[in-house]
Amino acid sequence: MTEIILARHGETEGNVEGVYRGRIDVNLDEVGVKQAELMGEYLSSLELDAIYSSPLRRALDTANLIAQYQKVDVQVSNGLVDLDYGEWQGLPEREVKKLYQALHKEWHANPDRVKMPGGESLADVRERAVGVIDDIISKYEGSVVLVSHRVVNKVLICSLLGLSNAHFWNVKQDVGGITTFTYAGGRFVLTKHNDTSHLKGMRKYVLSDF
């Protein structure tokens, strides 16, 4: 049996300000660093076989803080990098609503039909991220953490549950949230979703699915 732990990176200023990050390489903010430290403490009860991370700093720094409690190094995987938002990257939500009104509505109504202008579609993300999962279940039988992004995690959750990308908005994944699957006998089983119990003691406890 393999345990797949999907972890979303900690908070960044872009999360707080409602800015589309995508491939922009932003750092964790002070709250995000604390969230990552608490995630590491929470997962320290497990002896992880591997830690995989998106190459972007917000994910990689989160993964390295988790790794401080483990005996394995972080493996960087380009398959876990965030959705390329193309022309939306660096823009706040309010600007995207004005500049790309029709596409923004379609993104929230039919996300599986949208390809970001100059960027990717959810199908593109799914293909590369599922490839990472396939590689992991062929190599490991213990617990593996994948530190990634909202879009990647939501697409993977849909995929592992046998759902299409049309269900993207039916899944919530907060910053610092953890979703866990077990894999055995060719089947993925969801055992925990969007667990943020490790963050409850924080003075600032405002989580975001943006």
Secondary structure, 3 states (H helix, E strand, C coil): CEEEEEEECCCEHHHHHCECCCCCCCCECHHHHHHHHHHHHHHCCCCCCEEEECCCHHHHHHHHHHHCCCCCCEEECHHHCCCCCHHHCCCEHHHHHHHCHHHHHHHHHCHHHCECCCCCEHHHHHHHHHHHHHHHHHHCCCEEEEEECHHHHHHHHHHHCCCCHHHHHHCCCCCCCEEEEEEECCEEEEEEEEECHHHCCCCCCCCCCC
